[in-house]
Amino acid sequence: MRNYSLNTSLLMIDRLEFGFASFEGWMLRHKSFKNSYQLKEFLQSSVPSDAYYSCAYYEDPEADMDRKGWLGADLVFDIDADHIPTSCDKVHDNWVCGVCRLKGKGFTPRKCPVCSGEKFEVSTWPCEVCLDSAKTETVKLLDMLTRDFGFSEKEIHVFFSGHRGYHVHVENEAVRTLDAVARKEIVDYVSGLGLDVFLHGLNKKSMMEAKSSQRSYLNRFGWRKRLASGMQNFILDAQEENLREIGIKKKIAETILRNKSMILKNWSNRGTWSAVRGVGFESWKKIAERSVKLQSARIDTVVTTDIHRLIRLAGTLHGKTGLKKIEFQLSAIDDFDPFKSAVAFKTGDVTVMVSDAPEFRVGDEVFGPYKKQRIELPMAAAMLLVCKDRAEVLE
């Protein structure tokens, strides 16, 4: 695999703002460097816990924000397991309300169920299920960027973030000067936010009439194609519980499942969903709306719309794991293994006292689970535990 420690935007390094977090907890911003050598010297001498750079380009990166002179910004996406509910989060994630101190496990709620507080102390873990879910969302995003938006693979850079997800950078002159409002439109598109299924091929008239234009939906682009293929895939894989959980009554769900083959054949041959008596438009609408959610990509919407955003510097370590933010080719995403490729510390052992840790893998070795246990571990495994506040190093 090629080494992508510095991506294309750093060729304009003198126009970028850099920020650094210290091990003591303070943040240094508004730094700039004339070249990558100066940057590396600074990293070696200061040894920050985390290093960031701006997606934006400025006339004067070291000036105050309102005086920097914004020149443009790359289009950046952050796909993080923190925004994706998974079955495993109840095993290894914990949260504490910052107001009433209520404790809970699993996906962090938007508001505390007791006091409605919105600030939480969160403890997460980068497990393989979480990272696979983030990879799935990343693959969907990349498909949209290449097929729907027409970006080439040379313009798209994909990174493992070093923690629980992936970063996607689009470096293209056409998007560089887009303001926050325009970037919100892109966010809405890839997230399927506000998408009206009535405007993308699903309405009562189209369901009843088999037109040639209907039959060509799967050969089109954009959300009309995604909605059609999404509905096909949903029906193909659906079990009764999948239909019931989206609000379809038991009798109607049984009818759909009993006639699944005919429904799919009718759509492929005639381009209409009205093949089964007793399954009305409202049921198809519920299937369509669920298909939109399954076809859309879950991203951190704030990151993409922020035209001044600082993003983690490629090739540096993530302070919460000790793993590297590392770039890889789009074609390699299916086989990319962050617990192998992003490991920075590959030699040496260290003795630690582990307070609590789930089972986890680093490289080809599986460790844990641990509970109040003294153990000697390979450096990378010990580093992960220490960075996640699950262990302390013993002298």
PECORCOR-V469979 format. One record per residue. N is the residue number from 1. RES is the residue in one letter. PHI is phi in whole degrees, 0 to 359 (999 if undefined). NEAR is the number of other C-alpha atoms within 8 Angstrom. Layout:
N;RES;PHI;NEAR + N;RES;PHI;NEAR
//
This chain:
1;M;999;3 + 2;R;292;4 + 3;N;267;5 + 4;Y;248;10 + 5;S;296;8 + 6;L;233;7 + 7;N;275;9 + 8;T;304;7 + 9;S;300;7 + 10;L;286;9 + 11;L;292;6 + 12;M;254;8 + 13;I;301;12 + 14;D;288;9 + 15;R;259;11 + 16;L;256;16 + 17;E;265;16 + 18;F;243;13 + 19;G;223;13 + 20;F;221;12 + 21;A;260;12 + 22;S;262;12 + 23;F;291;7 + 24;E;277;4 + 25;G;106;6 + 26;W;265;7 + 27;M;241;8 + 28;L;251;9 + 29;R;235;8 + 30;H;61;11 + 31;K;264;10 + 32;S;219;12 + 33;F;221;10 + 34;K;284;7 + 35;N;203;8 + 36;S;291;9 + 37;Y;293;6 + 38;Q;298;9 + 39;L;299;9 + 40;K;296;8 + 41;E;297;8 + 42;F;296;9 + 43;L;299;9 + 44;Q;290;7 + 45;S;274;6 + 46;S;264;6 + 47;V;48;8 + 48;P;285;10 + 49;S;283;11 + 50;D;213;12 + 51;A;232;12 + 52;Y;227;11 + 53;Y;217;12 + 54;S;279;12 + 55;C;284;14 + 56;A;263;14 + 57;Y;246;13 + 58;Y;229;13 + 59;E;292;9 + 60;D;225;9 + 61;P;298;14 + 62;E;269;9 + 63;A;283;9 + 64;D;300;7 + 65;M;305;5 + 66;D;282;6 + 67;R;239;7 + 68;K;292;12 + 69;G;80;8 + 70;W;296;8 + 71;L;253;9 + 72;G;151;11 + 73;A;205;13 + 74;D;291;12 + 75;L;271;12 + 76;V;237;11 + 77;F;238;12 + 78;D;239;12 + 79;I;250;14 + 80;D;232;12 + 81;A;299;12 + 82;D;300;7 + 83;H;257;9 + 84;I;234;9 + 85;P;297;8 + 86;T;227;9 + 87;S;291;5 + 88;C;277;9 + 89;D;295;13 + 90;K;286;10 + 91;V;274;8 + 92;H;238;11 + 93;D;251;13 + 94;N;226;13 + 95;W;219;13 + 96;V;227;11 + 97;C;295;14 + 98;G;286;10 + 99;V;258;7 + 100;C;259;8 + 101;R;70;7 + 102;L;298;8 + 103;K;252;8 + 104;G;206;7 + 105;K;241;12 + 106;G;94;12 + 107;F;297;10 + 108;T;291;9 + 109;P;289;5 + 110;R;289;5 + 111;K;227;9 + 112;C;296;11 + 113;P;293;5 + 114;V;260;6 + 115;C;248;8 + 116;S;68;7 + 117;G;294;10 + 118;E;245;9 + 119;K;248;8 + 120;F;226;9 + 121;E;266;8 + 122;V;242;9 + 123;S;240;8 + 124;T;244;8 + 125;W;218;8 + 126;P;272;8 + 127;C;273;8 + 128;E;292;6 + 129;V;295;8 + 130;C;301;13 + 131;L;291;12 + 132;D;293;8 + 133;S;294;11 + 134;A;293;15 + 135;K;295;11 + 136;T;301;8 + 137;E;293;12 + 138;T;295;11 + 139;V;300;9 + 140;K;296;11 + 141;L;298;11 + 142;L;299;8 + 143;D;297;9 + 144;M;293;10 + 145;L;296;10 + 146;T;274;11 + 147;R;279;9 + 148;D;272;9 + 149;F;265;7 + 150;G;79;7 + 151;F;287;9 + 152;S;276;7 + 153;E;297;8 + 154;K;291;5 + 155;E;271;9 + 156;I;248;11 + 157;H;242;14 + 158;V;246;12 + 159;F;230;12 + 160;F;282;14 + 161;S;288;13 + 162;G;99;15 + 163;H;230;10 + 164;R;235;14 + 165;G;185;14 + 166;Y;223;14 + 167;H;245;12 + 168;V;235;11 + 169;H;248;11 + 170;V;250;10 + 171;E;249;12 + 172;N;212;8 + 173;E;300;6 + 174;A;293;6 + 175;V;260;10 + 176;R;299;11 + 177;T;263;9 + 178;L;295;11 + 179;D;276;7 + 180;A;296;9 + 181;V;294;8 + 182;A;295;8 + 183;R;292;12 + 184;K;296;11 + 185;E;296;8 + 186;I;293;8 + 187;V;302;12 + 188;D;299;10 + 189;Y;293;9 + 190;V;290;11 + 191;S;271;11 + 192;G;70;11 + 193;L;288;8 + 194;G;74;5 + 195;L;288;6 + 196;D;260;6 + 197;V;296;12 + 198;F;295;7 + 199;L;269;7 + 200;H;234;9 + 201;G;103;9 + 202;L;253;11 + 203;N;208;10 + 204;K;298;7 + 205;K;292;6 + 206;S;292;12 + 207;M;292;11 + 208;M;269;9 + 209;E;250;7 + 210;A;265;11 + 211;K;251;9 + 212;S;298;8 + 213;S;294;6 + 214;Q;295;12 + 215;R;291;14 + 216;S;264;9 + 217;Y;304;11 + 218;L;288;10 + 219;N;259;6 + 220;R;269;8 + 221;F;240;10 + 222;G;75;7 + 223;W;289;7 + 224;R;297;11 + 225;K;293;12 + 226;R;295;12 + 227;L;295;14 + 228;A;296;10 + 229;S;291;9 + 230;G;295;13 + 231;M;294;11 + 232;Q;301;9 + 233;N;295;8 + 234;F;297;10 + 235;I;294;9 + 236;L;300;8 + 237;D;263;6 + 238;A;295;10 + 239;Q;248;7 + 240;E;302;10 + 241;E;295;7 + 242;N;294;8 + 243;L;286;13 + 244;R;293;11 + 245;E;290;7 + 246;I;261;9 + 247;G;98;7 + 248;I;272;11 + 249;K;294;8 + 250;K;304;8 + 251;K;297;6 + 252;I;291;10 + 253;A;300;12 + 254;E;297;9 + 255;T;294;11 + 256;I;298;11 + 257;L;293;10 + 258;R;292;6 + 259;N;248;9 + 260;K;305;10 + 261;S;298;6 + 262;M;293;8 + 263;I;298;12 + 264;L;292;11 + 265;K;294;8 + 266;N;297;12 + 267;W;294;11 + 268;S;295;8 + 269;N;272;7 + 270;R;242;11 + 271;G;75;14 + 272;T;220;14 + 273;W;263;10 + 274;S;275;9 + 275;A;263;8 + 276;V;238;9 + 277;R;292;6 + 278;G;98;6 + 279;V;251;11 + 280;G;272;8 + 281;F;299;8 + 282;E;298;6 + 283;S;292;9 + 284;W;295;10 + 285;K;296;10 + 286;K;296;11 + 287;I;295;12 + 288;A;296;13 + 289;E;292;9 + 290;R;292;9 + 291;S;297;12 + 292;V;299;12 + 293;K;296;9 + 294;L;287;8 + 295;Q;275;10 + 296;S;285;11 + 297;A;252;12 + 298;R;278;9 + 299;I;232;11 + 300;D;280;11 + 301;T;296;9 + 302;V;293;6 + 303;V;299;10 + 304;T;291;14 + 305;T;276;11 + 306;D;278;8 + 307;I;279;11 + 308;H;241;8 + 309;R;298;9 + 310;L;266;11 + 311;I;235;8 + 312;R;300;11 + 313;L;285;9 + 314;A;299;13 + 315;G;88;10 + 316;T;258;10 + 317;L;275;13 + 318;H;272;14 + 319;G;295;8 + 320;K;264;8 + 321;T;222;13 + 322;G;80;14 + 323;L;269;12 + 324;K;271;15 + 325;K;282;16 + 326;I;226;14 + 327;E;267;12 + 328;F;214;13 + 329;Q;288;8 + 330;L;304;8 + 331;S;292;5 + 332;A;261;8 + 333;I;294;10 + 334;D;298;5 + 335;D;262;5 + 336;F;292;8 + 337;D;239;7 + 338;P;298;9 + 339;F;281;9 + 340;K;244;9 + 341;S;290;8 + 342;A;262;13 + 343;V;286;14 + 344;A;263;9 + 345;F;256;6 + 346;K;248;8 + 347;T;226;6 + 348;G;91;6 + 349;D;236;8 + 350;V;212;10 + 351;T;266;12 + 352;V;227;13 + 353;M;255;12 + 354;V;267;15 + 355;S;282;10 + 356;D;193;10 + 357;A;206;11 + 358;P;283;9 + 359;E;294;9 + 360;F;209;9 + 361;R;238;9 + 362;V;227;12 + 363;G;67;7 + 364;D;256;6 + 365;E;257;6 + 366;V;252;8 + 367;F;234;9 + 368;G;77;8 + 369;P;288;9 + 370;Y;235;11 + 371;K;213;8 + 372;K;48;8 + 373;Q;228;8 + 374;R;269;8 + 375;I;203;8 + 376;E;267;8 + 377;L;230;10 + 378;P;301;11 + 379;M;307;12 + 380;A;297;12 + 381;A;292;10 + 382;A;295;13 + 383;M;299;10 + 384;L;300;12 + 385;L;296;13 + 386;V;294;11 + 387;C;296;11 + 388;K;270;11 + 389;D;59;7 + 390;R;256;11 + 391;A;206;13 + 392;E;234;9 + 393;V;284;9 + 394;L;257;6 + 395;E;283;3
//
